[in-house]
Amino acid sequence: MSRQIQWYPGHMHKASKEIREALSQVDVFIELLDGRIPFSSENPMLESLRKGKPCLKVMTKSDLSDPELSEAWELHYNGKDEIAATVISVKQLGSVRRIPDLCRKLYRQSGRNHSPFTAMVVGIPNVGKSSLINALVGKTIARTGNEPAITRMQQRIRLSDDMILLDTLGVLWPNVENPHSGFRLAITGAIRDTAISHEDVAHYAAAFLIEAYPDRLMERYGLDQIPGRDYEVLQAIGQKRGCLRSGGKVDMDRVAKILLTEIRDGMLGGLTFETPEMMTKELEEVQRLREQKAAKKLARKQKWKNGT
């Protein structure tokens, strides 16, 4: 990884503030996670804000994610207190229609009993909040699009006699500490393409696919074998797709955009870019980096105090 990816424009700061201000109205959280990157799309801010209130983790885009790994993530989240998890695709309305009943169950288990109760819908950009709300309501009331930062304001929706939905803007968080998560968010389209280097992100994606889904690469791009390095994979794809500049040199930016677009459109089949086991290891690394950073800060402070 050549750099760490961050994206936190001003409207997200404003949205985060609005979410905090509305917390007193909330009985249940519906947190949408991208099924391709459940951990990396989980906003750590929410865990600190919900303060024991129940949360339904809804893993979206099941049609684009690996079904075996989606099941593993569902089991992972269902083992936590005050949390339930489900996997959906807005293209399969049966999976969406489970959500109100799951919210009601969590709400009753929390010991609260007023009616109607309010469920706040939260999630990162481009995770499918507006599509989910439209599917739940049965008509288009929220604007959708295959790009981040479409929703621009909160709205309250009366879903039934006993349930109100509070829709929110898609927000990331100011500091994505795990560098892997930044790249995964970029691969899946949660970060605007104008804020990333397509080549950097495509290199990361290709390296992962070599290890996890080599057969998909070979089938999609007509490769006889998988090269051992991400650069070589991108070169091979460029040759196959005719992404050539004068002199026969591969146009890596074009190749990168092709790979990322076809991943996002599901042209390589259902892909999941992380597992619960991977996250355990990566969180250990994040903690180690935190400790190193804190030690360096302390050393600088001590050096300043000593006047050296």
HUWOBEL-V591525 format. One record per pair of residues at least 24 apart in sequence whose C-alpha atoms are under 10 Angstrom apart, sorted by the first residue. I is the first residue (numbers start at 1). GAP is how many residues later the second one is. D is the distance in whole Angstrom. If there is no record, write none. Layout:
i=I gap=GAP d=D
i=I gap=GAP d=D
This chain:
i=1 gap=178 d=8
i=1 gap=179 d=8
i=1 gap=182 d=9
i=1 gap=199 d=8
i=1 gap=200 d=9
i=1 gap=202 d=9
i=1 gap=203 d=7
i=2 gap=198 d=7
i=2 gap=199 d=10
i=2 gap=201 d=10
i=2 gap=202 d=10
i=3 gap=176 d=8
i=3 gap=179 d=10
i=3 gap=180 d=9
i=3 gap=194 d=10
i=3 gap=197 d=8
i=4 gap=172 d=8
i=4 gap=173 d=9
i=4 gap=174 d=8
i=4 gap=175 d=5
i=4 gap=176 d=8
i=4 gap=177 d=9
i=4 gap=178 d=7
i=4 gap=179 d=8
i=5 gap=170 d=9
i=5 gap=171 d=8
i=5 gap=172 d=10
i=5 gap=173 d=10
i=5 gap=174 d=7
i=5 gap=175 d=9
i=5 gap=176 d=9
i=5 gap=177 d=5
i=5 gap=178 d=6
i=5 gap=179 d=10
i=5 gap=180 d=9
i=5 gap=181 d=8
i=5 gap=186 d=9
i=5 gap=190 d=8
i=5 gap=191 d=7
i=5 gap=192 d=9
i=5 gap=195 d=10
i=5 gap=196 d=9
i=6 gap=166 d=9
i=6 gap=167 d=9
i=6 gap=168 d=8
i=6 gap=169 d=7
i=6 gap=170 d=6
i=6 gap=171 d=9
i=6 gap=173 d=9
i=6 gap=175 d=10
i=6 gap=176 d=7
i=6 gap=177 d=9
i=6 gap=179 d=10
i=6 gap=180 d=9
i=6 gap=185 d=8
i=6 gap=189 d=8
i=6 gap=190 d=9
i=7 gap=164 d=10
i=7 gap=165 d=8
i=7 gap=166 d=8
i=7 gap=167 d=8
i=7 gap=168 d=9
i=7 gap=169 d=9
i=7 gap=175 d=9
i=7 gap=178 d=10
i=7 gap=179 d=10
i=7 gap=183 d=9
i=7 gap=184 d=7
i=7 gap=185 d=8
i=7 gap=188 d=7
i=7 gap=189 d=9
i=8 gap=163 d=8
i=8 gap=164 d=6
i=8 gap=165 d=7
i=8 gap=166 d=6
i=8 gap=167 d=8
i=8 gap=168 d=10
i=8 gap=183 d=9
i=9 gap=140 d=10
i=9 gap=162 d=9
i=9 gap=163 d=9
i=9 gap=164 d=10
i=9 gap=165 d=9
i=11 gap=138 d=9
i=11 gap=141 d=8
i=11 gap=142 d=10
i=11 gap=158 d=9
i=11 gap=159 d=10
i=11 gap=160 d=9
i=12 gap=112 d=10
i=12 gap=113 d=10
i=12 gap=137 d=9
i=12 gap=140 d=10
i=12 gap=157 d=8
i=12 gap=158 d=7
i=12 gap=159 d=5
i=12 gap=160 d=7
i=12 gap=161 d=8
i=12 gap=162 d=9
i=13 gap=158 d=8
i=13 gap=159 d=9
i=13 gap=160 d=8
i=13 gap=161 d=8
i=14 gap=155 d=10
i=14 gap=157 d=10
i=15 gap=137 d=9
i=15 gap=138 d=8
i=15 gap=139 d=9
i=15 gap=153 d=8
i=15 gap=154 d=6
i=15 gap=155 d=8
i=15 gap=156 d=7
i=15 gap=157 d=10
i=16 gap=29 d=9
i=16 gap=30 d=10
i=16 gap=152 d=9
i=16 gap=153 d=8
i=16 gap=154 d=9
i=16 gap=155 d=7
i=16 gap=156 d=9
i=16 gap=157 d=8
i=18 gap=135 d=9
i=18 gap=136 d=8
i=18 gap=150 d=8
i=18 gap=151 d=9
i=19 gap=27 d=9
i=19 gap=30 d=9
i=19 gap=101 d=9
i=19 gap=103 d=9
i=19 gap=135 d=9
i=19 gap=147 d=10
i=19 gap=148 d=10
i=19 gap=149 d=7
i=19 gap=150 d=9
i=19 gap=152 d=10
i=20 gap=25 d=10
i=20 gap=26 d=9
i=20 gap=29 d=7
i=20 gap=30 d=10
i=22 gap=98 d=9
i=22 gap=132 d=10
i=22 gap=144 d=9
i=22 gap=146 d=10
i=23 gap=26 d=8
i=23 gap=27 d=8
i=23 gap=28 d=10
i=23 gap=97 d=9
i=24 gap=26 d=10
i=25 gap=92 d=9
i=25 gap=93 d=7
i=25 gap=94 d=9
i=25 gap=95 d=9
i=25 gap=141 d=9
i=26 gap=24 d=9
i=26 gap=27 d=8
i=26 gap=28 d=10
i=26 gap=91 d=8
i=26 gap=92 d=5
i=26 gap=93 d=6
i=26 gap=94 d=6
i=26 gap=95 d=10
i=26 gap=138 d=10
i=26 gap=139 d=9
i=26 gap=140 d=8
i=27 gap=26 d=7
i=27 gap=27 d=7
i=27 gap=28 d=9
i=27 gap=76 d=10
i=27 gap=79 d=10
i=27 gap=80 d=7
i=27 gap=83 d=9
i=27 gap=85 d=8
i=27 gap=86 d=10
i=27 gap=87 d=10
i=27 gap=89 d=10
i=27 gap=90 d=6
i=27 gap=91 d=5
i=27 gap=92 d=6
i=27 gap=93 d=8
i=27 gap=137 d=10
i=28 gap=24 d=10
i=28 gap=25 d=6
i=28 gap=26 d=5
i=28 gap=27 d=6
i=28 gap=28 d=8
i=28 gap=54 d=10
i=28 gap=75 d=7
i=28 gap=76 d=9
i=28 gap=78 d=8
i=28 gap=79 d=6
i=28 gap=82 d=9
i=28 gap=89 d=8
i=28 gap=90 d=6
i=28 gap=91 d=5
i=28 gap=92 d=6
i=28 gap=93 d=9
i=28 gap=137 d=10
i=29 gap=24 d=7
i=29 gap=25 d=6
i=29 gap=26 d=5
i=29 gap=27 d=6
i=29 gap=28 d=8
i=29 gap=54 d=10
i=29 gap=74 d=8
i=29 gap=77 d=10
i=29 gap=78 d=10
i=29 gap=89 d=9
i=29 gap=90 d=5
i=29 gap=91 d=5
i=29 gap=92 d=6
i=29 gap=93 d=7
i=29 gap=136 d=10
i=29 gap=137 d=9
i=30 gap=24 d=9
i=30 gap=25 d=6
i=30 gap=26 d=5
i=30 gap=27 d=6
i=30 gap=28 d=7
i=30 gap=54 d=10
i=30 gap=55 d=10
i=30 gap=69 d=9
i=30 gap=70 d=10
i=30 gap=72 d=10
i=30 gap=73 d=8
i=30 gap=89 d=6
i=30 gap=90 d=6
i=30 gap=91 d=5
i=30 gap=92 d=6
i=30 gap=93 d=8
i=30 gap=99 d=10
i=30 gap=135 d=9
i=30 gap=136 d=10
i=30 gap=137 d=10
i=31 gap=24 d=7
i=31 gap=25 d=6
i=31 gap=26 d=5
i=31 gap=27 d=6
i=31 gap=28 d=8
i=31 gap=54 d=9
i=31 gap=88 d=10
i=31 gap=89 d=8
i=31 gap=90 d=6
i=31 gap=91 d=5
i=31 gap=92 d=6
i=31 gap=93 d=9
i=31 gap=96 d=10
i=31 gap=98 d=9
i=32 gap=24 d=8
i=32 gap=25 d=6
i=32 gap=26 d=5
i=32 gap=27 d=6
i=32 gap=28 d=7
i=32 gap=53 d=10
i=32 gap=54 d=10
i=32 gap=55 d=10
i=32 gap=56 d=10
i=32 gap=89 d=7
i=32 gap=90 d=6
i=32 gap=91 d=5
i=32 gap=92 d=8
i=32 gap=95 d=7
i=32 gap=96 d=8
i=32 gap=97 d=7
i=32 gap=100 d=9
i=32 gap=138 d=10
i=33 gap=24 d=7
i=33 gap=25 d=6
i=33 gap=26 d=5
i=33 gap=27 d=6
i=33 gap=28 d=9
i=33 gap=54 d=9
i=33 gap=89 d=9
i=33 gap=90 d=7
i=33 gap=91 d=8
i=33 gap=94 d=7
i=33 gap=95 d=9
i=33 gap=96 d=10
i=34 gap=24 d=8
i=34 gap=25 d=6
i=34 gap=26 d=5
i=34 gap=27 d=6
i=34 gap=28 d=9
i=34 gap=30 d=9
i=34 gap=31 d=9
i=34 gap=53 d=10
i=34 gap=89 d=9
i=34 gap=90 d=8
i=34 gap=91 d=10
i=34 gap=92 d=9
i=34 gap=93 d=6
i=34 gap=94 d=8
i=34 gap=151 d=9
i=34 gap=154 d=8
i=34 gap=156 d=9
i=34 gap=238 d=9
i=35 gap=24 d=5
i=35 gap=25 d=5
i=35 gap=26 d=6
i=35 gap=27 d=6
i=35 gap=28 d=9
i=35 gap=29 d=8
i=35 gap=30 d=6
i=35 gap=31 d=8
i=35 gap=32 d=9
i=35 gap=34 d=9
i=35 gap=35 d=7
i=35 gap=38 d=9
i=35 gap=39 d=10
i=35 gap=52 d=8
i=35 gap=53 d=9
i=35 gap=54 d=9
i=35 gap=92 d=9
i=35 gap=235 d=10
i=35 gap=236 d=9
i=35 gap=237 d=7
i=35 gap=238 d=9
i=35 gap=239 d=10
i=36 gap=24 d=8
i=36 gap=25 d=8
i=36 gap=26 d=8
i=36 gap=27 d=10
i=36 gap=28 d=7
i=36 gap=29 d=5
i=36 gap=30 d=7
i=36 gap=31 d=10
i=36 gap=33 d=9
i=36 gap=34 d=8
i=36 gap=148 d=9
i=36 gap=149 d=10
i=36 gap=151 d=10
i=36 gap=152 d=8
i=36 gap=228 d=10
i=36 gap=234 d=8
i=36 gap=235 d=6
i=36 gap=236 d=4
i=36 gap=237 d=6
i=36 gap=238 d=8
i=36 gap=239 d=10
i=37 gap=28 d=9
i=37 gap=33 d=10
i=37 gap=36 d=10
i=37 gap=144 d=8
i=37 gap=147 d=7
i=37 gap=148 d=8
i=37 gap=150 d=10
i=37 gap=151 d=8
i=37 gap=234 d=9
i=37 gap=235 d=6
i=37 gap=236 d=6
i=37 gap=237 d=6
i=37 gap=238 d=8
i=38 gap=32 d=9
i=38 gap=35 d=7
i=38 gap=36 d=10
i=38 gap=39 d=10
i=38 gap=234 d=9
i=38 gap=235 d=9
i=38 gap=236 d=8
i=38 gap=237 d=9
i=38 gap=238 d=9
i=39 gap=34 d=9
i=39 gap=142 d=8
i=39 gap=145 d=10
i=39 gap=234 d=10
i=39 gap=235 d=8
i=39 gap=236 d=8
i=39 gap=237 d=8
i=39 gap=239 d=10
i=39 gap=240 d=7
i=40 gap=84 d=10
i=40 gap=136 d=9
i=40 gap=138 d=8
i=40 gap=139 d=10
i=40 gap=140 d=8
i=40 gap=141 d=5
i=40 gap=142 d=8
i=40 gap=143 d=9
i=40 gap=144 d=7
i=40 gap=145 d=7
i=40 gap=233 d=9
i=40 gap=234 d=8
i=40 gap=239 d=9
i=41 gap=82 d=8
i=41 gap=83 d=6
i=41 gap=84 d=9
i=41 gap=86 d=8
i=41 gap=131 d=8
i=41 gap=140 d=8
i=41 gap=141 d=10
i=41 gap=143 d=9
i=41 gap=144 d=7
i=41 gap=147 d=10
i=41 gap=149 d=8
i=42 gap=80 d=10
i=42 gap=81 d=8
i=42 gap=82 d=8
i=42 gap=130 d=9
i=42 gap=131 d=10
i=42 gap=139 d=10
i=43 gap=79 d=9
i=43 gap=80 d=7
i=43 gap=81 d=7
i=43 gap=128 d=8
i=43 gap=129 d=7
i=43 gap=130 d=7
i=43 gap=133 d=9
i=44 gap=128 d=9
i=44 gap=129 d=8
i=44 gap=132 d=9
i=45 gap=126 d=10
i=45 gap=127 d=9
i=45 gap=128 d=7
i=45 gap=129 d=10
i=46 gap=76 d=9
i=46 gap=77 d=9
i=46 gap=127 d=10
i=52 gap=29 d=9
i=52 gap=30 d=7
i=52 gap=31 d=10
i=52 gap=58 d=9
i=53 gap=29 d=7
i=53 gap=30 d=9
i=53 gap=53 d=9
i=53 gap=54 d=9
i=53 gap=57 d=7
i=54 gap=27 d=8
i=54 gap=28 d=5
i=54 gap=29 d=6
i=54 gap=30 d=8
i=54 gap=49 d=9
i=54 gap=51 d=10
i=54 gap=52 d=6
i=54 gap=53 d=7
i=54 gap=54 d=10
i=54 gap=55 d=9
i=54 gap=56 d=7
i=54 gap=65 d=10
i=55 gap=26 d=9
i=55 gap=27 d=6
i=55 gap=28 d=5
i=55 gap=29 d=7
i=55 gap=30 d=9
i=55 gap=47 d=10
i=55 gap=48 d=8
i=55 gap=51 d=8
i=55 gap=52 d=9
i=55 gap=64 d=9
i=55 gap=65 d=9
i=55 gap=66 d=10
i=56 gap=26 d=9
i=56 gap=27 d=6
i=56 gap=28 d=5
i=56 gap=29 d=6
i=56 gap=30 d=8
i=56 gap=43 d=8
i=56 gap=46 d=8
i=56 gap=47 d=7
i=56 gap=50 d=8
i=56 gap=63 d=10
i=56 gap=65 d=10
i=57 gap=26 d=7
i=57 gap=27 d=6
i=57 gap=28 d=5
i=57 gap=29 d=6
i=57 gap=30 d=9
i=57 gap=42 d=10
i=57 gap=65 d=10
i=57 gap=66 d=10
i=58 gap=26 d=9
i=58 gap=27 d=6
i=58 gap=28 d=5
i=58 gap=29 d=6
i=58 gap=30 d=7
i=58 gap=31 d=10
i=58 gap=38 d=9
i=58 gap=41 d=8
i=58 gap=63 d=10
i=58 gap=65 d=10
i=59 gap=26 d=7
i=59 gap=27 d=6
i=59 gap=28 d=5
i=59 gap=29 d=6
i=59 gap=30 d=8
i=59 gap=68 d=9
i=59 gap=69 d=10
i=60 gap=26 d=9
i=60 gap=27 d=6
i=60 gap=28 d=5
i=60 gap=29 d=6
i=60 gap=30 d=8
i=60 gap=36 d=10
i=60 gap=67 d=7
i=60 gap=68 d=7
i=60 gap=69 d=9
i=60 gap=72 d=9
i=61 gap=26 d=8
i=61 gap=27 d=7
i=61 gap=28 d=5
i=61 gap=29 d=7
i=61 gap=30 d=9
i=61 gap=66 d=8
i=61 gap=67 d=8
i=61 gap=205 d=10
i=61 gap=209 d=9
i=62 gap=25 d=6
i=62 gap=26 d=6
i=62 gap=27 d=5
i=62 gap=28 d=9
i=62 gap=29 d=9
i=62 gap=30 d=9
i=62 gap=33 d=10
i=62 gap=208 d=8
i=62 gap=209 d=10
i=62 gap=210 d=10
i=63 gap=24 d=10
i=63 gap=25 d=8
i=63 gap=26 d=6
i=63 gap=27 d=9
i=63 gap=28 d=8
i=63 gap=29 d=9
i=63 gap=203 d=8
i=63 gap=206 d=9
i=63 gap=207 d=7
i=63 gap=208 d=9
i=64 gap=25 d=9
i=64 gap=199 d=9
i=64 gap=200 d=8
i=64 gap=201 d=8
i=64 gap=202 d=5
i=64 gap=203 d=9
i=64 gap=204 d=9
i=64 gap=205 d=7
i=64 gap=206 d=4
i=64 gap=207 d=6
i=64 gap=208 d=8
i=65 gap=201 d=8
i=65 gap=204 d=8
i=65 gap=205 d=4
i=65 gap=206 d=5
i=65 gap=207 d=5
i=65 gap=208 d=9
i=66 gap=203 d=8
i=66 gap=204 d=5
i=66 gap=205 d=5
i=66 gap=206 d=5
i=66 gap=207 d=9
i=67 gap=203 d=7
i=67 gap=204 d=9
i=67 gap=205 d=9
i=68 gap=202 d=10
i=68 gap=204 d=9
i=69 gap=201 d=10
i=69 gap=202 d=9
i=69 gap=203 d=7
i=69 gap=204 d=9
i=69 gap=205 d=8
i=69 gap=206 d=7
i=69 gap=207 d=9
i=70 gap=201 d=10
i=70 gap=202 d=8
i=70 gap=205 d=9
i=72 gap=203 d=8
i=72 gap=204 d=8
i=73 gap=201 d=10
i=73 gap=202 d=7
i=73 gap=203 d=7
i=75 gap=201 d=10
i=76 gap=199 d=10
i=76 gap=200 d=7
i=77 gap=199 d=10
i=82 gap=24 d=7
i=82 gap=25 d=10
i=82 gap=27 d=8
i=82 gap=28 d=8
i=88 gap=44 d=9
i=89 gap=39 d=9
i=89 gap=42 d=10
i=89 gap=43 d=9
i=90 gap=38 d=8
i=90 gap=39 d=10
i=90 gap=41 d=7
i=90 gap=42 d=6
i=90 gap=43 d=9
i=90 gap=44 d=9
i=90 gap=45 d=7
i=90 gap=46 d=9
i=91 gap=40 d=9
i=91 gap=41 d=10
i=91 gap=44 d=9
i=92 gap=43 d=10
i=93 gap=39 d=10
i=93 gap=42 d=7
i=93 gap=43 d=8
i=93 gap=45 d=10
i=96 gap=36 d=7
i=96 gap=37 d=9
i=96 gap=39 d=7
i=96 gap=40 d=7
i=97 gap=35 d=10
i=97 gap=38 d=8
i=97 gap=39 d=7
i=97 gap=40 d=10
i=98 gap=38 d=10
i=99 gap=33 d=10
i=99 gap=37 d=9
i=100 gap=36 d=9
i=100 gap=59 d=9
i=100 gap=60 d=9
i=100 gap=62 d=10
i=100 gap=63 d=8
i=100 gap=65 d=10
i=103 gap=60 d=9
i=104 gap=58 d=9
i=104 gap=59 d=8
i=114 gap=48 d=9
i=115 gap=46 d=8
i=115 gap=47 d=5
i=115 gap=48 d=7
i=115 gap=49 d=9
i=116 gap=42 d=9
i=116 gap=43 d=10
i=116 gap=44 d=8
i=116 gap=45 d=7
i=116 gap=46 d=4
i=116 gap=47 d=5
i=116 gap=48 d=7
i=117 gap=44 d=9
i=117 gap=45 d=6
i=117 gap=46 d=5
i=117 gap=47 d=6
i=117 gap=48 d=9
i=118 gap=38 d=9
i=118 gap=39 d=10
i=118 gap=40 d=9
i=118 gap=41 d=10
i=118 gap=44 d=9
i=118 gap=45 d=6
i=118 gap=46 d=5
i=118 gap=47 d=6
i=118 gap=48 d=7
i=119 gap=37 d=10
i=119 gap=38 d=10
i=119 gap=44 d=7
i=119 gap=45 d=6
i=119 gap=46 d=5
i=119 gap=47 d=6
i=119 gap=48 d=9
i=120 gap=36 d=9
i=120 gap=44 d=8
i=120 gap=45 d=6
i=120 gap=46 d=5
i=120 gap=47 d=6
i=120 gap=48 d=7
i=121 gap=33 d=10
i=121 gap=44 d=7
i=121 gap=45 d=6
i=121 gap=46 d=5
i=121 gap=47 d=6
i=121 gap=48 d=9
i=121 gap=49 d=10
i=122 gap=44 d=9
i=122 gap=45 d=7
i=122 gap=46 d=6
i=122 gap=47 d=7
i=122 gap=48 d=7
i=122 gap=49 d=8
i=123 gap=44 d=10
i=123 gap=45 d=8
i=123 gap=46 d=8
i=123 gap=47 d=5
i=123 gap=48 d=7
i=123 gap=49 d=8
i=124 gap=24 d=8
i=124 gap=25 d=9
i=124 gap=44 d=10
i=124 gap=45 d=8
i=124 gap=46 d=5
i=124 gap=47 d=5
i=124 gap=48 d=6
i=124 gap=49 d=9
i=124 gap=61 d=9
i=124 gap=66 d=7
i=124 gap=67 d=9
i=125 gap=24 d=6
i=125 gap=25 d=8
i=125 gap=26 d=9
i=125 gap=44 d=8
i=125 gap=45 d=4
i=125 gap=46 d=6
i=125 gap=47 d=7
i=125 gap=60 d=10
i=125 gap=64 d=8
i=125 gap=65 d=5
i=125 gap=66 d=7
i=125 gap=67 d=9
i=126 gap=24 d=8
i=126 gap=25 d=9
i=126 gap=44 d=7
i=126 gap=45 d=10
i=126 gap=59 d=10
i=126 gap=62 d=9
i=126 gap=63 d=7
i=126 gap=64 d=5
i=126 gap=65 d=9
i=126 gap=66 d=10
i=127 gap=43 d=8
i=127 gap=61 d=9
i=127 gap=62 d=9
i=127 gap=63 d=7
i=128 gap=42 d=9
i=129 gap=38 d=8
i=129 gap=39 d=8
i=129 gap=40 d=9
i=129 gap=41 d=8
i=130 gap=37 d=8
i=130 gap=38 d=9
i=130 gap=39 d=10
i=130 gap=40 d=10
i=133 gap=24 d=9
i=133 gap=26 d=9
i=133 gap=32 d=8
i=133 gap=33 d=10
i=133 gap=34 d=8
i=136 gap=29 d=10
i=137 gap=28 d=10
i=142 gap=25 d=9
i=146 gap=43 d=8
i=146 gap=44 d=10
i=146 gap=118 d=9
i=146 gap=119 d=10
i=147 gap=42 d=7
i=147 gap=43 d=7
i=147 gap=44 d=8
i=147 gap=45 d=7
i=147 gap=46 d=9
i=148 gap=41 d=7
i=148 gap=42 d=6
i=148 gap=43 d=7
i=148 gap=44 d=6
i=148 gap=45 d=9
i=149 gap=41 d=9
i=149 gap=42 d=9
i=149 gap=43 d=9
i=177 gap=106 d=9
i=177 gap=109 d=7
i=177 gap=110 d=9
i=177 gap=112 d=9
i=177 gap=113 d=9
i=178 gap=101 d=10
i=178 gap=104 d=7
i=178 gap=105 d=7
i=178 gap=107 d=8
i=178 gap=108 d=6
i=178 gap=109 d=10
i=178 gap=111 d=10
i=179 gap=103 d=9
i=179 gap=107 d=9
i=180 gap=24 d=9
i=180 gap=93 d=10
i=180 gap=94 d=10
i=180 gap=99 d=10
i=180 gap=102 d=8
i=181 gap=92 d=10
i=181 gap=93 d=9
i=181 gap=98 d=10
i=181 gap=101 d=10
i=184 gap=88 d=10
i=184 gap=89 d=7
i=184 gap=90 d=9
i=186 gap=74 d=9
i=187 gap=72 d=9
i=187 gap=73 d=6
i=187 gap=74 d=9
i=187 gap=76 d=8
i=187 gap=77 d=8
i=187 gap=86 d=9
i=188 gap=72 d=8
i=188 gap=73 d=9
i=188 gap=75 d=8
i=188 gap=76 d=6
i=188 gap=77 d=10
i=188 gap=85 d=10
i=189 gap=71 d=9
i=189 gap=72 d=9
i=189 gap=74 d=10
i=189 gap=75 d=7
i=193 gap=64 d=10
i=197 gap=56 d=9
i=197 gap=59 d=9
i=198 gap=54 d=9
i=198 gap=55 d=7
i=198 gap=56 d=9
i=198 gap=57 d=9
i=198 gap=58 d=6
i=198 gap=59 d=6
i=198 gap=60 d=10
i=198 gap=61 d=10
i=198 gap=62 d=8
i=199 gap=32 d=10
i=199 gap=35 d=9
i=199 gap=53 d=7
i=199 gap=54 d=6
i=199 gap=55 d=9
i=199 gap=56 d=8
i=199 gap=57 d=5
i=199 gap=58 d=8
i=199 gap=60 d=10
i=199 gap=61 d=10
i=200 gap=53 d=10
i=200 gap=56 d=8
i=201 gap=55 d=8
i=201 gap=56 d=10
i=201 gap=58 d=10
i=201 gap=59 d=8
i=202 gap=28 d=9
i=202 gap=29 d=9
i=202 gap=32 d=8
i=202 gap=50 d=9
i=202 gap=51 d=9
i=202 gap=53 d=8
i=202 gap=54 d=5
i=202 gap=55 d=8
i=202 gap=56 d=9
i=202 gap=57 d=7
i=202 gap=58 d=6
i=203 gap=26 d=9
i=203 gap=27 d=6
i=203 gap=28 d=7
i=203 gap=29 d=10
i=203 gap=30 d=9
i=203 gap=31 d=8
i=203 gap=49 d=10
i=203 gap=53 d=8
i=203 gap=56 d=10
i=204 gap=26 d=8
i=204 gap=27 d=10
i=205 gap=25 d=8
i=205 gap=51 d=9
i=205 gap=54 d=8
i=205 gap=55 d=8
i=205 gap=58 d=9
i=205 gap=68 d=9
i=206 gap=24 d=5
i=206 gap=25 d=8
i=206 gap=26 d=9
i=206 gap=27 d=7
i=206 gap=28 d=7
i=206 gap=50 d=9
i=206 gap=53 d=8
i=206 gap=54 d=10
i=207 gap=24 d=8
i=207 gap=26 d=9
i=207 gap=27 d=10
i=208 gap=65 d=8
i=208 gap=66 d=10
i=209 gap=24 d=10
i=209 gap=62 d=9
i=209 gap=64 d=9
i=212 gap=59 d=9
i=212 gap=60 d=9
i=212 gap=61 d=8
i=212 gap=62 d=10
i=213 gap=55 d=9
i=213 gap=56 d=10
i=213 gap=58 d=8
i=213 gap=59 d=10
i=215 gap=53 d=10
i=216 gap=51 d=9
i=216 gap=52 d=6
i=216 gap=53 d=7
i=216 gap=54 d=10
i=216 gap=55 d=10
i=217 gap=42 d=10
i=217 gap=51 d=7
i=218 gap=50 d=10
i=219 gap=49 d=8
i=220 gap=42 d=10
i=220 gap=47 d=8
i=220 gap=48 d=6
i=220 gap=49 d=9
i=221 gap=38 d=10
i=221 gap=47 d=9
i=234 gap=25 d=8
